[in-house]
Amino acid sequence: MHKSLKALSTFYSSHWREALLAVISAIIGIFADDLIKKIVPPVFNEPNLPYVAFALIAAIFLATASYSISMWRATNHQITSIEAHTGTLANAVGQRIQLLPYTKGFKELQRRIQSAKSEILVLSNYIFDWENGNPIYDPTTMQSSERKAVFAATQAKLKRENRKGFRYVKVVQVPKGHRLEEALVYDPIYGEDCKFLADISKSEPEFASIRLSEIIFQNTFCIIDRAFLYMEFDTRKTDNNQTFLPFVMIVEDPNSKIIFDLAKLHQRIEAGSTLITQIG
């Protein structure tokens, strides 16, 4: 445990700006519509709203960038600081969220999968250098026990779940002209999960399925019972061509607009996707 915390502290010390900017920029993008509606007074004419919105988002981003640079050298309470400031931003636009280190995020996702009642929707944007055929997923995250536990929880859930009244759909996004197997060679943990789902897809696609789509949405997310959202934020370190997963976002609210919108997005992507019944 001590070694894990030390490694996490070292990572945040060296990747503070990248992580903070990636996460807050993504949150701003996700909640921009609600942010504009709450901040822009009704007296603004509709034709001017795009310009006002651009100015607001630009100002927020610049302020965020300035803050992140000024805090870059901080070494104490970095995770807490990020959680507090991104949480404040999201709460300001009426969203109840948590921003967690990936280990805690995986554990929470595992717990929610185990207690799911009716539906699990997954949209996966797999981390891989498709152009050059090279793995770029941070090995520590990829091989973590918490990540393995998420896949184990999924398989256990589907093995014991009643076939009627429950639905699991995983859509994996892969660039046009590429095959999912290109990445699975380097990630047997993920590969085993995909093969497990493909076997169910052969005979019971209405119950559980894995599907393939071109890349439409850049983040990986999971929606459970239309009341819980798990979303990953990764950041790429260009000098060693590796992608890290410093944070995940948790939203818990059955009335959340972002959950509703992402569920609709999943539905549209699923409609245009292809059912996978065999891996390899």
Secondary structure as GFF3:
##gff-version 3
##sequence-region A 1 280
A	DSSP	alpha_helix	2	39	.	.	.	ID=ss1
A	DSSP	three_ten_helix	46	48	.	.	.	ID=ss2
A	DSSP	alpha_helix	49	70	.	.	.	ID=ss3
A	DSSP	alpha_helix	78	92	.	.	.	ID=ss4
A	DSSP	beta_strand	97	101	.	.	.	ID=ss5
A	DSSP	alpha_helix	102	115	.	.	.	ID=ss6
A	DSSP	beta_strand	119	125	.	.	.	ID=ss7
A	DSSP	alpha_helix	139	142	.	.	.	ID=ss8
A	DSSP	alpha_helix	145	160	.	.	.	ID=ss9
A	DSSP	beta_strand	167	173	.	.	.	ID=ss10
A	DSSP	alpha_helix	181	184	.	.	.	ID=ss11
A	DSSP	alpha_helix	188	203	.	.	.	ID=ss12
A	DSSP	beta_strand	208	213	.	.	.	ID=ss13
A	DSSP	beta_strand	221	224	.	.	.	ID=ss14
A	DSSP	beta_strand	228	237	.	.	.	ID=ss15
A	DSSP	three_ten_helix	238	240	.	.	.	ID=ss16
A	DSSP	beta_strand	242	252	.	.	.	ID=ss17
A	DSSP	alpha_helix	257	271	.	.	.	ID=ss18
A	DSSP	beta_strand	274	275	.	.	.	ID=ss19
###
